[in-house]
């Protein structure tokens, strides 16, 4: 799997849910796995920890709701 396609489902999920997330949780950190929003968290660290605790060592997306995506968001992608 090439890196640019690894989080394709997660990015599509964020785009699909973007309006609702920004209306209800701007500034929170969203954890997304596949086509599902797993949860919202106050800090990036909490979202990442929850991702590993709940999902294990799989690719997932953590992103600050309302901010432009950053390369750092891809840091937690494990192959």
C-alpha positions in Angstrom: 0.0 0.0 0.0 1.5 3.4 -1.0 1.6 6.1 1.6 -0.6 8.5 -0.3 -3.4 6.0 -0.2 -3.0 4.7 3.3 -5.5 7.1 4.9 -7.8 7.5 2.0 -10.8 6.2 3.8 -10.1 8.3 6.9 -9.7 11.5 4.9 -12.9 10.8 3.0 -14.7 10.2 6.3 -13.4 13.5 7.7 -14.6 15.4 4.5 -18.0 13.7 4.7 -18.4 14.6 8.4 -16.6 18.0 8.3 -19.6 20.3 8.6 -21.1 18.4 11.6 -17.7 18.2 13.3 -16.9 21.8 12.8 -20.3 22.8 14.1 -20.0 20.8 17.2 -16.4 20.2 18.0 -14.2 22.9 16.5 -10.8 22.8 18.1 -11.2 19.2 19.4 -9.1 16.3 18.0 -11.0 13.7 16.1 -9.9 10.1 15.8 -11.0 8.4 12.6 -10.4 4.8 11.6 -11.7 3.6 8.2 -15.1 5.1 7.6 -15.8 5.7 11.3 -15.4 8.6 13.7 -14.1 6.8 16.8 -14.1 9.8 19.1 -13.4 13.4 20.0 -10.7 14.5 22.4 -9.4 17.6 24.0 -5.7 17.0 23.1 -3.8 15.3 20.2 -2.1 13.1 22.8 -5.4 11.8 24.2 -6.7 11.0 20.7 -3.5 9.1 19.8 -3.5 7.2 23.0 -7.1 6.2 22.5 -6.3 5.1 18.9 -3.7 2.7 20.1 -5.8 1.5 23.1 -9.0 1.0 21.1 -7.7 0.1 17.7 -4.2 -1.3 18.2 -1.3 -0.9 15.8 -3.2 0.0 12.7 -3.4 3.2 10.5 -5.7 5.9 11.9 -6.1 9.6 11.5 -6.0 12.2 14.3 -6.8 15.7 13.2 -7.7 19.0 14.9 -11.3 19.8 13.8 -11.4 23.0 11.7 -7.6 23.2 11.1 -5.9 22.6 7.8 -4.3 19.1 7.7 -0.6 18.9 8.7 2.0 16.4 7.8 2.3 15.6 11.5 -1.1 14.0 11.3 0.4 11.2 9.2 3.1 10.5 11.8 1.0 7.9 13.5 0.6 5.8 10.5 2.3 2.5 11.1 2.9 -0.1 8.4 
